[in-house]
């Protein structure tokens, strides 16, 4: 196995060359990820429990139960893909540093959703059913099958030797970032922020803010890897690959729309399947545009509560928080007398 600096980020081998850096952008992303450290223990679910007992309608409770059932396994699917498919094929030590950080963040997300389930679904049998959602809830089964079909396509590849194998990897990465993290999870965030806009489940929304920030960084990393591959292997990005991406995105929207029909089947005031379809199409378009492709659907964002100010507030929050952490560790460390 070669350990020298590769000519391409997809060259087989395991480069250990951090000096001189070939891809400093990934090292900067790794450092930014460390600044965004948060813990599940910072999330206060106390008001959420009051909402669940007395403020949510049966239809809203159904929505939340389906949502946490998806969360229970969604990030585990992502973590598996990181370990089994991405780490071994992205031949850049800087990028592998970031992937290591991302794997940690996914583990925190899994802990967050586990804590969410423990608080929201106290009955052990009901919790077990949530973790088995992939097998027993059709709308979640469909999404899981979509994920596995695209991601498992390269699981048997130990090395990317041919252009066809490299193209398979690119499609896996686009599915991973654009469809799973970039569509399925962003759709889930929309339900959370809709409830937050009505003053409900603020603990869930607070934790989701941090997950949202992490996932946005994950998207940027993955799309930057795609950009690097495009610069080194422009021949891979042909009409056939673009056609595959369009088909993939359309299928992802269909999967998520079936999930929306399930979540909203009881009738949630202020939120419709039609609006969710439009939002999903809008998000899918933003992902393909990020890839340098033309929009597929031409839809606009129907949700004011998901507009840019949410992202801006979140960025400002982390700027304050990161600064506070950095100040705390920059000076002398002292313990209080009652430590």
C-alpha positions in Angstrom: 0.0 0.0 0.0 1.5 3.3 -1.1 1.9 6.0 1.6 3.3 8.8 -0.6 1.3 11.8 -1.7 -1.1 10.6 -4.5 -1.7 12.3 -7.8 -5.4 12.0 -7.3 -7.6 12.0 -4.2 -9.1 8.8 -5.5 -5.8 7.0 -6.1 -5.6 3.7 -4.2 -3.4 3.7 -1.2 -3.1 5.5 2.2 -1.2 8.7 1.9 0.3 9.9 5.2 1.8 13.1 3.9 0.5 16.1 5.9 3.5 18.2 5.1 3.3 19.7 2.5 -0.4 19.7 2.6 -2.2 18.9 -0.7 -5.6 19.8 0.5 -5.4 22.4 3.3 -9.1 23.2 2.9 -10.0 19.9 4.6 -7.7 20.6 7.5 -9.4 24.0 8.0 -12.8 22.2 8.0 -11.4 19.8 10.6 -10.4 22.7 12.9 -13.7 24.4 12.4 -15.5 21.2 13.4 -13.6 21.1 16.7 -14.7 24.7 17.4 -18.3 23.6 17.1 -18.1 20.9 19.8 -21.4 20.5 21.8 -22.7 17.9 24.1 -26.2 16.3 24.6 -26.2 17.2 28.2 -26.6 20.9 27.2 -30.1 20.2 25.9 -33.0 20.8 28.2 -36.0 18.7 27.4 -38.1 19.7 30.4 -40.5 22.0 28.5 -40.8 19.4 25.8 -42.3 16.9 28.2 -45.0 19.5 29.2 -45.7 20.0 25.5 -46.0 16.3 24.9 -48.4 15.8 27.8 -50.7 18.8 27.3 -50.1 20.9 24.2 -49.6 18.7 21.2 -52.5 17.3 19.2 -52.7 13.6 18.5 -51.7 14.3 14.9 -48.6 16.3 16.1 -47.7 13.5 18.4 -47.9 11.0 15.5 -45.6 13.3 13.5 -43.1 13.4 16.4 -43.2 9.7 17.0 -42.5 9.0 13.3 -39.8 11.6 13.2 -37.9 10.1 16.2 -38.3 6.7 14.8 -36.4 7.9 11.7 -33.8 9.7 13.8 -33.2 6.5 15.7 -31.5 4.8 12.8 -30.7 7.6 10.3 -27.4 8.7 11.8 -26.3 5.1 12.3 -26.7 4.6 8.5 -24.6 7.7 7.9 -21.9 6.5 10.3 -21.7 3.1 8.6 -21.2 4.7 5.2 -18.4 6.9 6.6 -16.5 4.0 8.0 -17.2 1.4 5.3 -17.2 3.4 2.1 -15.8 6.9 2.4 -12.7 6.7 4.7 -10.9 4.1 2.7 -11.4 5.7 -0.7 -10.6 9.4 0.0 -6.9 9.3 -0.2 -6.1 12.5 1.7 -4.9 12.6 5.3 -6.4 16.0 5.8 -9.8 14.7 4.6 -9.5 11.7 6.8 -9.0 14.0 9.8 -12.3 15.6 8.9 -14.0 12.3 8.4 -12.8 11.2 11.9 -14.3 14.4 13.3 -17.5 13.8 11.4 -17.8 10.3 12.8 -17.5 11.7 16.3 -20.3 14.2 15.5 -22.5 11.5 14.1 -22.0 9.6 17.4 -23.1 12.6 19.3 -26.2 12.9 17.0 -27.0 9.2 17.8 -26.7 10.0 21.5 -28.9 13.0 21.1 -31.6 11.0 19.3 -31.3 8.2 21.9 -31.8 10.7 24.7 -34.7 12.2 22.7 -36.3 8.7 22.5 -35.7 8.1 26.2 -37.5 11.4 27.1 -40.2 11.3 24.5 -41.0 7.6 24.6 -40.6 6.3 28.1 -42.2 2.9 27.4 -39.5 0.3 26.6 -41.6 -1.6 24.2 -42.5 1.6 22.3 -38.8 2.5 22.2 -37.9 -0.9 20.8 -40.5 -0.5 18.1 -39.0 2.9 17.2 -35.6 1.3 16.7 -37.2 -1.4 14.6 -38.8 1.2 12.3 -36.7 0.2 9.3 -38.5 -3.2 9.4 -42.0 -2.2 10.4 -42.8 1.3 9.2 -43.1 1.3 5.3 -42.3 5.0 4.8 -39.1 4.5 6.8 -38.3 1.2 5.1 -38.5 2.8 1.7 -35.9 5.5 2.7 -33.6 2.9 4.3 -33.7 0.8 1.2 -32.9 3.8 -1.0 -29.9 4.6 1.2 -28.6 1.0 1.3 -29.0 0.5 -2.5 -26.9 3.5 -3.4 -24.3 3.2 -0.6 -23.8 -0.6 -0.7 -23.0 -0.3 -4.4 -19.3 0.3 -3.5 -19.0 -1.7 -0.3 -17.2 -4.6 -2.0 -14.7 -2.2 -3.7 -11.4 -2.2 -1.7 -9.8 0.1 -4.3 -11.0 2.3 -7.1 -9.1 1.0 -10.1 -11.3 2.0 -13.1 -13.2 5.1 -14.1 -16.4 3.2 -13.6 -15.5 2.4 -10.0 -14.6 6.0 -9.5 -17.9 7.1 -10.9 -19.7 4.7 -8.5 -17.8 6.3 -5.6 -18.8 9.8 -6.8 -22.5 8.8 -7.0 -22.2 7.3 -3.5 -20.8 10.5 -2.1 -23.5 12.6 -3.9 -26.2 10.4 -2.5 -24.7 10.5 0.9 -24.4 14.3 1.0 -27.2 15.5 -1.3 -29.9 13.0 -0.6 -29.4 11.5 2.9 -27.8 14.3 4.9 -28.9 17.1 2.5 -32.5 16.1 1.9 -33.8 13.5 4.4 -32.3 15.2 7.4 -33.1 18.8 6.2 -36.7 17.7 5.7 -36.7 16.4 9.3 -35.3 19.8 10.5 -38.3 21.5 8.7 -40.8 19.6 10.9 -38.8 20.5 14.0 -38.6 24.2 13.1 -42.3 24.3 12.1 -43.2 23.2 15.7 -40.7 25.6 17.1 -42.4 28.4 15.2 -45.5 27.6 17.1 -43.6 27.6 20.5 -43.5 23.8 20.8 -40.7 21.4 21.7 -38.0 24.0 22.2 -35.5 21.4 23.6 -35.7 19.4 20.4 -35.2 22.6 18.4 -32.2 23.6 20.5 -30.5 20.3 19.9 -31.5 20.4 16.3 -29.8 23.8 15.9 -26.5 22.1 16.7 -27.2 19.1 14.5 -28.2 21.5 11.7 -24.9 23.2 12.0 -22.9 19.9 11.9 -24.8 18.6 8.9 -24.3 21.9 7.0 -20.6 21.5 7.5 -20.8 17.8 6.4 -22.4 18.9 3.2 -19.7 21.5 2.5 -17.0 18.9 3.1 -18.6 16.3 0.8 -19.3 18.8 -2.0 -15.7 20.0 -1.7 -14.5 16.5 -2.2 -16.7 16.3 -5.3 -15.1 19.5 -6.5 -11.6 18.1 -6.1 -12.6 14.9 -8.0 -14.1 17.0 -10.7 -10.9 19.1 -11.1 -8.8 15.9 -11.3 -11.2 13.7 -13.2 -13.4 15.9 -15.3 -14.2 12.9 -17.6 -16.2 11.3 -14.8 -18.8 14.1 -14.9 -20.4 13.3 -18.1 -24.1 13.3 -19.2 -24.6 9.8 -17.9 -23.5 10.7 -14.4 -25.7 13.8 -14.5 -28.6 11.6 -15.6 -28.0 9.3 -12.7 -27.9 12.2 -10.2 -31.2 13.5 -11.5 -32.8 10.1 -11.2 -31.4 9.7 -7.7 -32.7 13.1 -6.6 -36.2 12.4 -8.0 -36.3 9.1 -6.2 -35.1 10.7 -2.9 -37.9 13.3 -3.2 -40.4 10.5 -3.8 -39.2 8.6 -0.8 -39.3 11.6 1.5 -42.7 12.6 0.1 -44.1 9.2 1.2 -42.6 9.8 4.6 -44.3 13.3 4.7 -47.7 11.7 3.8 -47.2 9.3 6.7 -46.2 12.1 9.2 -49.0 14.4 8.2 -51.7 11.7 7.8 -53.6 12.9 10.9 -53.8 16.5 9.5 -51.4 18.9 11.1 -52.7 22.5 11.1 -50.5 24.8 9.2 -48.5 22.2 7.4 -49.5 20.3 4.2 -48.1 17.6 2.0 -48.2 20.0 -0.9 -46.0 22.5 0.9 -43.6 19.7 1.9 -43.4 18.5 -1.7 -42.5 22.1 -2.7 -39.9 22.4 0.1 -38.3 19.0 -0.9 -38.1 20.1 -4.5 -36.5 23.4 -3.4 -33.9 21.6 -1.3 -33.2 19.0 -4.0 -32.6 21.9 -6.5 -30.2 23.6 -4.1 -28.2 20.4 -3.9 -27.9 19.9 -7.7 -27.1 23.5 -8.2 -24.3 23.1 -5.7 -23.0 20.4 -7.9 -23.0 22.7 -10.9 -26.1 21.3 -12.5 -29.3 23.0 -13.6 -32.3 22.9 -11.2 -34.6 19.9 -11.7 -37.9 21.2 -10.3 -37.7 25.0 -10.2 -39.5 25.2 -6.9 -39.3 28.0 -4.3 -39.0 27.6 -0.5 -42.6 27.8 0.9 -41.5 28.0 4.5 -40.7 31.4 6.0 -39.5 29.6 9.1 -36.7 27.9 7.1 -35.4 31.1 5.5 -31.9 32.5 5.8 -32.4 34.2 9.2 -32.5 30.8 10.8 -29.1 30.0 9.4 -27.8 33.4 10.3 -29.0 33.2 13.9 -27.4 29.8 14.2 -24.1 31.1 12.8 -24.1 34.0 15.2 -24.9 31.7 18.1 -21.9 29.5 17.3 -19.6 32.6 16.8 -20.5 33.7 20.3 -20.2 30.1 21.7 -16.9 29.3 20.0 -15.4 32.6 21.2 -16.5 31.8 24.8 -14.9 28.4 24.6 -11.7 29.8 23.1 -11.4 32.5 25.8 -12.0 29.9 28.5 -9.1 27.7 27.4 -6.7 30.5 26.4 -5.8 31.8 29.8 -4.8 30.2 33.1 -7.0 27.4 34.4 -8.4 27.9 37.9 -10.8 25.9 40.0 -13.5 27.3 42.3 -13.1 26.6 46.0 -16.2 24.4 46.0 -14.8 22.2 43.2 
